[in-house]
């Protein structure tokens, strides 16, 4: 079906290097764009009902890189903001947990917010933990704002159960038909829950069927040139933070190992000490793994290796003053 939306449509155009250099068309009250009829009615009914009941509105978009999940998510965000009298533009999109947290805090009732994880290298366990922590915290705080919150992520199984099952009302799985983009399947709350439970063990996103396949086309009311620029900047920032955080994590693990081996501080005491100085604590099981699995490899200081029986590459822990104090960065 086609729907009519007020605003300025973006005219897509690329230069010889593949950069987006299009422009906005003239403002119109009745821009006609294609929108899958079932998808439109489904989101409209669910979202407006939840708005009236003052519930939060989280939805997950999954798919491989380049399949178009961000394109569809941006369209849904714009339409839902339009229906509820809110706003959505390139400044309502985040590519890092920190930026996402600020967006949630600064948004108003009815706004749409998009978290696009696709460029952050979520295959890193550090990134997964940080993102999930931020999502969990903000999910409990933003309910009164009744935002439409879209989470773009490669797989539903990358999310913790709280967001994947309880907080999100649905999931959109975007895919390609060979080399043709523009296909998706919707999962309601029940089918999404079943997929998470049955598919997580073997990372099988196809073990549960969703609704009938649907189509979407490429259109936008956002400044796509600015979007691409912000995305590149977000990508660069996340990569730089990743390098810095790896250094901090290595130092943290060495200190925990030293506390346990040299100063005989047990797991629970280490856990309590960390909680005393920062809100981002480590549980006892994580501390056990750090102590059991970490050592410095003299051949490559950037690599973590599991302990090897009889290895001669283990370096002695650095000397630490008996009156040491820890400064924790949170």
PyMOL commands that set and color helices and strands:
alter all, ss='L'
color gray80, all
select helices_A, chain A and resi 37-52+69-84+90-92+97-106+125-141+143-145+156-158+161-167+189-199+224-261+267-277+284-293
alter helices_A, ss='H'
color red, helices_A
select strands_A, chain A and resi 2-7+10-11+23-24+28-34+57-62+93-94+112-116+148-153+168-177+180-188+214-215
alter strands_A, ss='S'
color yellow, strands_A
deselect
rebuild
show_as cartoon
